[in-house]
Amino acid sequence: MSGAPFRLAPLDAAHNRATFNSGSEPLNRYFREQVTQDVRRRVAACFVALAEGQRIAGYYTLASTSLLLTDLPASAGKKLPRYPTVPAVRIGRLAIDQAFKGQGLGGALLADALERATRSEIAAYAVVVDAKDEVAAAFYQHHGFIALPDSSLTLFLPLVTVQPSRNSP
């Protein structure tokens, strides 16, 4: 996001999370009270979009996960090895502070998460999200995610469909 009004960085202790307000109390509470524990325990990585110095405009988390092969649409599953599960990366949470909504930051954070997943040296078949509601599911579908057949709020995007950034080495 060089040249943009936001700078992306891993969350660290210097970032003030107290004033962040996405309008969703569960997302705010997680960000204020639990994310640092998850990062310290290595169960999630958190990345923040910073505006004007150090103000947090948005955040997302990534973690490793897996998908049951049988949960995938048949068209996707038939192209994969017959292992019971396939490796994936989960976007656990993605939130934008209300003061920064409507500026395309959600899409930019999603693009950054997808780029990080494709650059990883650890294999993953897809990125997975559990949308909190139909509006969130529509956001992900707009960006190419596919709902799992038996769970319309759990969506995935095969990483082979993600175009590498021109800024990648």
N, C-alpha and C positions, 0 to 999 in steps of 0.2 A: 504494500500500500504506500510505496514511496510517492511523495508529492501530494498525498492526500491529507486531509485535515486530521487524520487519526494515525497513531503509531501503534503497532502491535508488539506486545512483549509478554513473556511469561509473567504470571502473577508473582510478586515478591512482597516482602514485609513492608516495604516503603510505600506501597499503594494503599490509599485510604479507601476502604470499602464501606465505611459507615454511611456515607451520603447516597450510595447507589440505590436507585429506585426504578425498577422495571415495571411497576404496577402489578406485579405478581408476588404476593407475600411468600409463597414457597421458594421461588427463585431468589428473592432478596434474602430470605433467612439462610438458605444454603450458602449463598455467596458471603454473607457476613459472618456466619457462625461455624460452618463446616468445611468449606473448600480447602482451607489451609491444612486441616487434619488429613483430608483425602490426598492432598499433594505430598505431605510429609510421609504418609504411609504408602505412597506410590500406587494408589488405586485410581488416581486421576491426575491429569495434567490440566492446568488452567492457563488460558491466555486471555489477555485484556486488550481492549482498544482504548488508547489514551488520547484525550483531547487537551488542548491548551495546557501544556505542561503535563501534570500527572492526574488529571481528572479522568475517572473511569467512565467511559461512554458505553461499554458493553463487554461481555465476556462469553467464553464458551469453555467447555471441558471435553477432554478426550480420554478414553480408556480402551483397553483391549477387551474384546468379547468374542463370542462365537455365535454362529447361527446354526440351528439344526438344518441339515440338508433337506429334511422332509417339510420344513416350514417354508422353503423357497418355492416360488412358482415353478411348475414343472419345466417350463422352457429354460429357466436359469439352472435348475438342478441337474438336468440331463447333460450339461456341458462340464460338470465338475466331477472330480474323483468321488468314488463311493464311500467316503469317510462319513461317519455319523454327523460331524460338525465341520463347518468351514470357518476359518479365522476372519475376524472383522474388527473394525474400529468403531466404537460407540461415541457419538456426540451425546454426552449425558445431559448437558444443559447449554442453552444459548439464550442470552437475554440482552436487551438494549435498555439503557436508562431512558426514561420517558422524555427527557430533555433533548435526546438525540434521535428519536424515532422519525421515520419518514425521510431519512437521508441516505438510505441504501446500505446502512451499516450492517444489518442482518445478513444481507447477501454477501457483503464483503467478508464478514466473519466466517460464513459458511464456506466461501471460496478459500479462505486461509486454512480452515480445518481440512478441507479436501486436499489442498496442496501439501499440507503436513503429512497426511495419511499416504499420499502417493510417493512422497520423498522418503518415507521411512524405509529402513533397511530390513525391517521385520515384515514378512509377508502378511497380507490381508486381502481377502477377496472383495470386501465391500465396506462401506460406511453405513452404520445403522443409527436410526433415531427412534425414540419413542415420543411422538408428538403429544403435547398435553391436551390438545383439542382439535377440532376439525379445521379451525383457522390455521393453526400451526402445521397440520398435515397438508393443507393446501399450499402453504409456503414451500414446504419441502418438495411437493409434487411439481410445483412451478419450476423448481431447480432440477428436475429429472428423477427424483426419488420415486420408488415403486412401493406401493403398499403390499405387505405380506398378505397372501390370500385369506388367512384366518384372523387377521388383526389389522384393521384399516388404519390404526394409529401407530403401528410399527412399520417403518419404511426403511428401504435400503437402496443404495446406489452402488452398482459394481464399479470398482476403482478403474477397471480397464476403460470405462467410458469417460473418465476425467481427463481433460486435456492438460498437459503440463503447462505451467506458467512460462511465459517468455523470459521471466527473470530468473528461472531456475538454471543452475549450472549445467 
